[in-house]
């Protein structure tokens, strides 16, 4: 899943996709992997999986990332994204 991360946001939240990327806002700083951990934790909670089943595949130190969500079907991912846009 392609995501765009905004670190040091006032709140944790997922926003509807923009330019094909899910917008993820986390309050953690982008230092020492804190923002990446927060992204994985937030996505895991929203998609109903354990945080250990999420991982950053590409973009470890960039705002644009590719995140793998193990155990989440395409239909489930589309449903969650659809809920964000409603």
N, C-alpha and C positions, 0 to 999 in steps of 0.2 A: 504494500500500500504506500503510495506517495504522500508524504506529509510536508507541510511547511511549519516550522517551529518558531514560536515567538517566546524566547526566554524572558524572565523577570517581568512577567505579566502580573497585574494585580490579582488575578484569579486563575484557577485551573478550569479550562473549558475546551470543548471541541466546537469549531465553527464550520459552517457549510464549505464544501470545496470551492476553491477559486483557482482557475487555470489548471484544473485537473489534480489539485493537491488538497488534501484535507488540512484545514488550519488547526494546529494544536497550540494552545496557549498554556504555558506552565510558569509557576512563580520561582522556579529554581534558576540560579545563574548558569551561564554556559561554561562553567569551569569544572575541571576534574570529572567530567561526565555526569554532573548533577542534573542538568537539563535532560540528557538522554534517559537517565533512570526515571525521571518524572514523566517523560513522554511514554515510556514503556508501561509504567504503572497506570497512567491515565487511560491509555488505549486498552490495556488488559481489563480494567474495571468496566469500561464502556462496552467492550465486546464480550464480557463474561468469561474470561479465561485467566489463568494464573499469570502473574507478571513474568515468571520464568519461561513462558511460552511466547514471549515477544522478544524480538531482537532487531537491532539496527543492522541492516544489510549493507547499506551504502550511505555515505554522508555523515559519518561519525562526528566530524567537526564543522559541519555546514548546517545552515538553516533548512535546506531542502534535503530530505532523507527518504530512504526506502526502508520501510519497516515490514518485517515478516510477522504474521500472526498465525501461529500454529493452532489448528483445530477450529478455525473460523472459515465457514464455507463462503463462497462468493455471494450466495443469496443472503446470508446473514449480514455480510459486510454491506451489501447494497441496501438492506433494510435499515441498518443503523444510519447510514449516510442519508437515506431518504427521510428518516425521522429528524435529522438536523436541518433539512431544508423546508420542513413543514412548519 
